[in-house]
């Protein structure tokens, strides 16, 4: 039997880095294949090559047995050959309806006119057979993230896709939505479609994939069959060495209150505040997890604590002192450490060296009257590089040259090595970070808690919150919609319950 | 670093090639013109003196533009800032009657303050209202020129002239003693300014913060740096350095401020900063290149029209701008 999609010995070079150097993949009809690998392993590049968005330097592409010349491949051609792609960042126009979005580029016509009615009928039919529950006349802008994703799937199916590539489809979904998505994908596979799934979530692979193709540094290093798929085995193949996935966390020893927030309100664009918190407390030696679908006030919470945005009202106290009126600089001096959610946006200056980035935000303690204290900076660099295993271990290397994990280690090292931190505000500390670095970062956060820091941990990864947090508060539309203590977090249904609270179900105090 | 060097070398070569074509069309030998261009500038003490004299104001304006650039700001107002500064220097040097150790610094500080104020205005507008500094610095160039004319008419200019009264000669900066050349000690002040800027940007907290704002304002903010304050500070410093041009032209050369003095030097400062890659020591080197061309144009005017050398300058700037834009595109493509 010929494979539905076969990529063989693909090579692609960007400047001086090899994104793919001998990557291969084979997927049959009716199969769900997971493409896994650490960040920068070349998963996305390989999939973009399959879809024709990126032209490979060398290699072979076969779609349903037909050899495609790599230079002549394009998305248009891919679509006409029955390949569809659902991107991580949806390619939908919010002001347009579902049906308008679906037909974009392939408009069915009757005479001179676009026949939207026919397309809508076809979409309804498709939607019903798959149980997607999508109204073709709804404006895309009014749909939830999960629904938008289903629109994307509907769109590629309507365009006749037999092979569907999904790039990190679960990254933006709640646990409930993930389950729904997986049942749709299961139905599609049962109906003979081929699904290729890029992901880095190990548990998802074991749940849904029939097979996993593991990429490491641009090469296919392993192909694992369903019965061989276990998180440990996949992690091993991805990293190339055995790796521990669990972290030892001693019992929580709650100390004095480090952070207290009362009646905090941050104005949004509309009348509704983007953040409205009646009361939130973090004690020394405690990790308070903040769960929530992205964009529900997490960023505003962190930035309000750090003084990067001004709240409309409310009081923030740090170890008993009112810091509401203090500048960011004064707050850091008072003992706040901040790992921002997007290291490229707020965390680092990519063009600058590791040393300069370790200095960023800590320039005051590294200055003398005569200027910057170069010896002290060098000492801080040595310590950060050694303690956090930053690679390459050269203080003069530009941050841009480092992997995501090592870049994040710079930020974490800088913040945790502050002279006397009391509170760590830590957002998405392991986003886009490879497995080895994740463990190192988790250890550092737990160690900070052991040293008596209060920690606020914002994360989109429920598994991260469940592994680290002593208590989780859920944000929904800027308000705390529920919370779970350690006992509740230890129960088997913790992830599901968090998921419910994240979508506002069973909301407490929510408007 | 190597990319930068290649870019600069390419710009200079492209300019020479373009110049050669023009010289050939004019009917001269490019080799002869280029040899003359070099020997009549760097081949004699007089030539060197003139190059240094022409380069001095360019060092100041180049530094001014570079500092703003490093903070992510495009100061096109060095023109107005230097005019205000030189005007203030001229007035103060004419009215302060004191020994040189007092008169010279006071006149210089007056220039820096006047330039600094003119720089601070667009800086503050940018910081508080978001109004773009490019528009406001350009507008201020016209406003400053008009204000100087008005003040001149109201008695700041010696009656019947378009220049201020002669300064108290104790405030004059001595020349370098090169026969016939206007080269004066202010070149040393310009070099000292370059070293000071290098130190501030590379070795002090304030400089580190200034560059951080230029490179990633969001990260700078997260580092406790006030982007607003830094914007105002950078524009003030930029204007103040441009305001020092009068040190060379007023105190070192004419001994009075004259309407239109130093015109164009502010805009040339943009080219100098561009060629010097916004590095203070690069700015000095770039100022010497443009200073050489500026005097060289006059020096070869016997062989070919001076305008050919102007074209050389223009082509260098154009090639650098294209190169910089291409580099920018390259980066974007890599990110995609």
Interface residues (C-beta under 8 A of the other chain):
Chain A: X14 X15 X306 X308 X327 X328 X329 X330 X331 X332 X338 X340 X345 X346 X347 X348 X349 X350 X351 X352 X356 X359 X360 X361 X362 X363 X364 X366 X367 X371 X372
Chain B: X199 X203 X204 X205 X208 X209 X212 X215 X216 X218 X219 X220 X221 X222 X223 X224 X225 X226 X334
